[in-house]
């Protein structure tokens, strides 16, 4: 099954890359209230069903793909 993970800094956590992007957009004439930089991770996982695939990917997130202290993540299972 195909899984997509969206990882973002938690609210209140310093995001220097997001601040740089927000500032650069302002200099280009695009006013934004806030910019946050995250990452998208696409995976192919073997699992019996959607629930098992989601549980497996969430375990991957907790152990490696995201830092649960400072980042939140969303898992979407496709297929």
C-alpha positions as CSV (number, residue, x, y, z in Angstrom):
1,X,0.0,0.0,0.0
2,X,1.1,3.5,-0.6
3,X,1.4,5.9,2.3
4,X,2.0,9.6,2.4
5,X,3.3,11.3,5.6
6,X,3.1,15.1,6.1
7,X,5.4,16.3,8.9
8,X,5.2,19.8,10.2
9,X,6.7,21.7,13.1
10,X,4.2,21.9,16.0
11,X,2.7,25.3,16.8
12,X,5.0,27.4,18.9
13,X,8.1,25.6,17.8
14,X,10.8,27.8,16.1
15,X,10.8,27.3,12.3
16,X,13.8,29.2,10.9
17,X,13.1,27.9,7.4
18,X,9.5,29.0,7.5
19,X,10.5,32.5,8.7
20,X,13.0,32.8,5.9
21,X,10.4,31.8,3.3
22,X,7.8,34.2,4.8
23,X,10.4,37.0,4.7
24,X,11.4,36.3,1.1
25,X,7.8,36.2,0.0
26,X,7.2,39.6,1.7
27,X,10.2,41.0,-0.2
28,X,8.7,39.7,-3.5
29,X,5.4,41.4,-2.7
30,X,3.4,38.4,-1.4
31,X,2.2,39.2,2.1
32,X,1.6,36.1,4.2
33,X,0.7,35.9,7.9
34,X,2.8,32.8,8.6
35,X,4.9,30.3,6.7
36,X,5.8,26.9,8.1
37,X,8.1,24.4,6.3
38,X,7.5,20.7,6.6
39,X,8.3,17.6,4.6
40,X,6.3,15.0,2.7
41,X,7.4,11.4,2.8
42,X,6.0,8.8,0.3
43,X,6.3,5.1,1.2
44,X,5.3,1.8,-0.2
45,X,4.4,-0.6,2.7
46,X,3.2,-4.1,2.8
47,X,0.2,-4.6,5.1
48,X,-3.0,-6.7,5.2
49,X,-5.3,-3.7,5.3
50,X,-5.5,0.1,5.6
51,X,-5.6,0.0,9.4
52,X,-2.5,-2.2,9.6
53,X,-0.7,0.0,7.1
54,X,-1.5,3.1,9.1
55,X,-0.4,1.6,12.3
56,X,2.9,0.5,10.7
57,X,3.6,4.0,9.3
58,X,2.6,5.7,12.5
59,X,5.2,3.5,14.3
60,X,7.8,4.5,11.7
61,X,6.9,8.2,12.4
62,X,7.3,7.8,16.1
63,X,10.7,6.1,15.8
64,X,12.3,7.8,12.8
65,X,10.3,10.0,10.4
66,X,9.2,12.7,12.8
67,X,10.4,14.0,16.1
68,X,7.2,13.8,18.2
69,X,8.4,16.4,20.7
70,X,8.6,19.2,18.1
71,X,6.7,17.9,15.0
72,X,3.3,16.7,14.2
73,X,2.5,14.3,11.4
74,X,-0.5,13.1,9.3
75,X,-0.6,9.7,7.7
76,X,-2.7,9.0,4.6
77,X,-3.0,5.5,3.2
78,X,-3.8,5.1,-0.5
79,X,-4.5,1.9,-2.2
